[in-house]
Amino acid sequence: MSNQKKRNFQIEAFKHRVVVDPKYADKTWQILDRAIHQIYNQDASGLSFEELYRNAYNMVLHKFGDKLYTGFIATMTAHLKDKSKLIEAAQGGSFLEELNKKWNEHNKALEMIRDILMYMDRTYIESTKKPHVHPMGLSLWRDNVVHSPKIHARLLNTLLDLVHKERTGEVIDRGLVRNVTKMFMDLGESVYRDDFEKPFLDASSEFYKVESMEFIEACDCGDYLKKAEKRLTEEIDRVGHYLDGKSEDKITSVVEKEMIANHMQRLVHMENSGLVTMLLNDKYEDLGRMYNLFRRVTSGLATVRDVMTSHLREMGKQLVTDPEKSKDPVEFVQRLLDERDKYDKIISTAFGNDKTFQNASNSSFEYFINLNARSPEFISLFVDDKLRKGLKGIADADVEVVLDKVMMLFRYLQEKDVFEKYYKQHLAKRLLSGKTVSDDAEKSLIVKLKTECGYQFTSKLEGMFTDMKTSEDTMRGFYGSHPELSEGPTLIVQVLTTGSWPTQPAVPCNLPAEVSVLCEKFRSYYLGTHTGRRLSWQTNMGTADIKAIFGKGQKHELNVSTFQMCVLMLFNNSDRLSYKEIEQATEIPAPDLKRCLQSLACVKGKNVIKKEPMSKDIGEEDLFSVNDKFTSKFYKVKIGTVVAQKETEPEKQETRQRVEEDRKPQIEAAIVRIMKSRKILDHNNIIAEVTKQLQPRFLANPTEIKKRIESLIERDFLERDNTDRKLYRYLA
Amino acid sequence: MGNSKDRIKFNVGGRIFETTSTTLANAGRDSFFGALFDDDWNLSPPPTKQDHLFFIDRNPDCFAVLLDLLRTGDLNLPATIPERLLHREASFYGLLRHVRTARWGPFDGNRLRLSDSVKGIAPGDGTAVRAGPDGGCCVAHGSVVHVFDWMLEEHCPINLDYQRVNDVGWIDSDNIVLSACEKLGRGDGGMGLFSSSTGDLRYKFQVCHENQVKSYTAGALSFNQDYKIFSSCKGRSNEYGIGVWDQITGKQTDFFYESTGWSLGDADKLQWLNGLNCLLVATLFPRKDNCYISLLDFRDKNMVWSWSDIGSPMAIDEKRVRDAIAMEDSSSICVVNEFEDLGFIDLRMYGGSVRWSSRSRLMKSKMPDEPCYPKLALHEGQLFSSMNDSISVFCGPDWVLTSRLRRSYGGSICDFSIGGDRLFALHSEENVFDVWETPPSPII
């Protein structure tokens, strides 16, 4: 516009009108400012939303967005400062209520202010990347109220005080506390965490530190655990009632640390109420509680497990090494089984079938069962006892249960081959004397052994059963081909395969003529049907049923051993015989003969023979005659042989020696197997590998392995390396 | 429903409107009406005063249009109301989003209508057009990027001070990534993050080689759903390859070095393949004498698939690949030559050859004065290819030509882009871009 024109036309007044009122922004802001005041004073009913919205809109539209934004912040700040003064002034208990009330008012006001400033929120703030109205209002509240110096600490202390009161049993206004903690959460996660949660956790930690010290002085372990459990559930409930869900893990970990982790050792070892007492008294509930609480803290379960293991080992050690207890093998094994049942039950009911506890219990049993070298023998004897009579009248399912339990113990054994040896002996006795109660039970146990240790372990045991079966068939065939033998004594022969059965040196003995004739007939029958075999009589293992008529005509059937039969048959021809005469006539070895005479003459009620002089022991000079006065209310009389069920000391040595003998080839086989695949190996590795390979059967002795290696070197299976003497080479 | 309590009367700029609060509820809480009828304001008319009027000091004609928008969801703008006025009013009421969703329907390549053309100021030779996520777009032109919102109003341009822009990409509706040539001796260039509303530089992405920051030229860009940015890079001292940055931290996270005899740093096109978890990198004639297409797996730094036309016999009509796009659904790569013949390479075979479908031999006869090489795009099972002044749409398993978008003004199409349910086509001669939209769905 040129000056020329300006001079021509007076348009000054018009110009003034077009220019926006310079006070426009201030005036508009005044209106909005007043409205904000009214909203805060809950006097909004007279306000026109449309007008306020339009004013805010116009301010932004005319580029006064910045003024509007800073103005709103300033006004709100001023208001919040006033509010915080009012809150500060609140006395005692009304403090929290006042705060909560003002917070609710602020929220409502903030909502309305946001509505008025909605256009600014959407355009001006959006493009300038400043905080939106609502979050801004929250941070203003945080800075001016929550963080105001006179409120900050007081608020926290009030809250913590309330929590403390509730912990000590008072009833508090949970709704109020919930509202306040909700305020913290609304102000942002970091506000909740720093201004409330952290101090709360610290206070809790302090509280439980003191309380746990009091408890542990005053209570026994069980009660303490009950209290700890109660506190834990209380804290979890508290989180549900008025804290943020994310605090649950943190507060429980505080309780766990203060109440459990810090007193773990003391609790476990507490005199007269600690873990050991609980185990001894079968306190399943307390144990379960301990497990559940200790599981929450690091190394808690390990502590429980260690104490349980050492207790179990100690207890087991006493059990197996107590000489009194080893007197009765059945009782001994029964005790072991009872202990196992007990710990099984503890682990399943109280320890949630925790695998690590099962392993700990297993390794403890393995440890102490093997402390007693006679454990394999005892377990075999226990089985023997059960299979002889113990299982009578028990259902099949229960039989299985007993056998399974025995198998558990068997698994613990390191010297499984020793067990095998004994088991074979006991089984042989059972089979030959026909004492087995149930073939099914026998076979079931063998199947179990087979699954446990493999075919090799049980092949001989199975062979024994086969022998019994074929012997039956052979006898049927024998009597079928000799019909004339139905008259006279009946001979039942069991043909045993050498090797399958526990070998005992065949003891020679002179059989009575009637019997030896039959034996000869059988021998020729058997050798006639089977070629290339050799029979030798194991008279020490046989039995006989003989009919006897005593002086006054009493008829009895006597069930005796073969040796006893030989002795008794002598009295068919003479009334009185001396020890020497009997010995000469029968050729029974002296110890056996003595035992045999003892059982015939000295057992009360079964003394079919009289002995002079009357004494317990058999002397070389004694005289024997038929006891005509013998009476018994039974027709059948069983004359037992005086035998120690348990092995005598020399017998034990012998078994042991046989086991050692049997191990030698197994060790050698293992060495050769390993060397064949490895070709060169040093000494330590051989020992390690051999031990590992033989583990399922027995624990190989390193010195024995060394001896075997030397023997193999002598026999040119292996050689020592020329340069390194520790190395062995396999010679193909 | 027809309850009289539900009825509300307005006096807007002198005209009386009557509607229901149910209709107004369609506006949502974050709008003028949402706030107006919030309980806090206690403004709902007292039941006794049936004829209570709310006064609003706004344009009644626009109010009528917006009220109909809330009633029907359709936008019917009379010729008498300028668009900008309506947008202004909608912005006052907080209904801009409603207007935007009513303007055009979900994208369908076969139903597109030309809705607008926007003319640039400078003539010719735009580099690229990129559709934004909410219907806006940006046009790279020399060293300037012009940014348009969905109302097609131009914002502050992004000015790069004489560095040539190679590629542009939208991270979200407010952030744009630019890749630019390095300017010798200045250490500039590379990649930057800019605000789409103000054009300000927000962040500069750096490349490090052996813990040293190097200047580089950034080429083609691509993004993936894990907030990664990929760019082909050429450094000063033979650091050629593909750089990877994290969108959140802005830090370089990886670099795939180009192996000898292959080309990555010069790539024209990057495409992230979600299903295969690979990046397609294509360097095409005439940037190099030969074409190289490869798939990179960044997890084990492996080139899992590659194709090149080195050594393939040159036919008389010289079919050379000018653009490539991977189609994961059919496990193939679609390529196009300068005659807009489509070809396909099987991704499941290593070292396969191009199966050309010689469809459009007719095109060859009338080449325009200033030809533009064809470009390809894929959108929800539809394949788009630009050639001269038109864009072809192919559908179905055999990629049959189903539509062609053409406008005879502005010369050849040098680039096009699909996004925010719109297609933008940039013409080379007049620097004009067309906006194609799908009309709202029919009434029945």
Interface residues (C-beta under 8 A of the other chain):
Chain A: A44 S45 L47 F49 E50 Y53 R54 Y57 K108 E111 M112 D115 I116 M118 Y119 R122 T123 S127
Chain B: D30 S31 F32 A35 L36 D38 D40 W41 N42 L43 F54 F55 I56 D57 S91 F92 G94 S197 T198
